[in-house]
Amino acid sequence: MAGSGKRRRVRGSRVVAVVAAVGAVGALTVTFVSGGGRGSASAEANLNDFVPIERVAVNVPTPRLGPNASKGVFTVDCGTNRNGKFSPDNPVAQPGIRNGAEHLHDFVGNLAIDANTPDAVLAASGTTCRNGDRSSYFWPVVRIDKAVRANLGTQALGAVQPTVSCPRVADRLPAVPASARDSVRRDLAALDRQLASANARLAASRGRIDQRLNQSVIGALRAERAETIKRISRTMSGAGSRPRGLVSLVDCEVSYDGLHATHSAAPVTASGASPGVRCPSVRDKLPGVPASALDEVNRNLDLLDQQLAEANERLVTTKGQGGPNFALNAIVGPLQSKRVATLDRIAIAIGRTAPRPQGLEALAPCTLDERPVGGQPGGNNNGNGNNGGNGNGNNNAGEKPLPEPQGPNLELPNNTGRIVQPSKVLIEYRGNPGAKVTAMPRFLRALTGDAKPTSRGPANARATWTCSGFADRLSDRYPICPDGSQVMRVQDFPGCWDGRNTDSENHRAHLAFADPTTGACPQGFVAIPQLRISISYDIPRAVQLRGQYALDSFPEENHNPFSDHNDFVNVNSEKQMRRIAACLNEGRRCS
């Protein structure tokens, strides 16, 4: 079947290039795997990654509708990201890690979301969705780069040492009770030791991508972190300060950041990205908090999160307004004043029954992260630093910040060229062919596809590519469409839920895909509205034929079309989700 299935992505021209690289560096070994990467990093596409859509066999099943089928469809219009909310954050798969995706995402819906945004802040955010849906929908951008051609030179993995990157836990905790402080610190230190041990194990795969070792290391680390983070949660809850959402911080990633070293940024003088406000972290700087002050301190910590999110949302909604100092004077300055007052209230609350913490006022100033190319990040978010950080519940101590988008095209290492704005984004909640659906829970996290089939394996990767007029087939290669047909990505999310959790330790286990022919959910799961996002692009056919359009990706994926993915955070109200479920169960078409 041309262009579908879990294909072996090894091409003759690429093998020659890698063999040559082996001779040059001596130590390079590359594990080529089904469905993934080239074992190198370059900004070019590969013509073998493209296929005329007519050559792709029909492969989309049409499930038979049962007597209890929920036949309706609920459509949401959230636009096509005309406001330009782009980010290399992934709040679902890599919460708390700034620029963790290492590639750019289109965001529609929620205007406040970034890697650190708490649920309460998401619920109060503005949105691009016409019906008031505050959910966040985001996917990797597509670019056209006519300056590169397929099968040019490659940069091999020879000198690259993979490392593990994990979300920082200390930055996401509520106020730590004084009675629990020592125990929590011991467990945060244990997280650091676990990370160091995982990185020591990965040293054996220097210069190559080893799926089995990666899966073994990440699986063992996930189990250790899960137990340690649960212990932190139990300790703090018992002392009167219950953390929420810590399960989202369990999973870690294997990163090949060393491949960035060969990338040259575009010759421009300033970043074209929407600026962001960066503020020093506060949660990890507080002493143990007396029991009598916990509620007040936590209210003010939440307020700091809200203030920062509001500032960043204003940067999106006021883009292009005022003069060169508008953002500093109208957004960053007032934010600092608010933070001064909030930090003072925190110090007063603690000081009533314990020594007043000194120096919190130094955490009030924030910076506008609007840097010239090559500059360093202006500061840290209230909930998180960069993807590095120094201990206190993880991330690699001393690790360099991940790259920021650069220039008017928001380029990142190995992700270059003009971003193609979708001509249409269709967001649909769909029924189940065999059962009535249950309303989704609020703040459900979901993802589909896999951004790293090379380093993680292809088990979760999905074929998503097609052309308008060819909805009966999906390809894991970039389609070449006939005249008058648009390039499309069709991304289906899991439609079954475990009935309890809004996230899970690997961000997948709380959801499952229904049987594609019957719609049956696995045992223990219930049917929920199945999200489908269809994205259409006007890409000139000459660009398609020359292999000049490609997906943004992690460096080791090299624009692998099989690395396509999509993410979602449900911020619909409970009332709205019941309305969506009723629409589907009654067989109506709604919006």
PyMOL commands that set and color helices and strands:
alter all, ss='L'
color gray80, all
select helices_A, chain A and resi 12-25+47-49+53-55+119-124+170-172+178-205+211-238+246-249+257-262+283-285+291-317+326-351+360-363+453-456+541-545+555-557+561-563+574-585
alter helices_A, ss='H'
color red, helices_A
select strands_A, chain A and resi 40-41+50-52+73-76+86-87+105-109+136-140+142-144+155-156+163-165+253-255+276-278+367-369+418-420+424-430+445-449+465-467+478-480+487-492+496-497+511-512+526-527+530-537+549-551+565-569+589-590
alter strands_A, ss='S'
color yellow, strands_A
deselect
rebuild
show_as cartoon
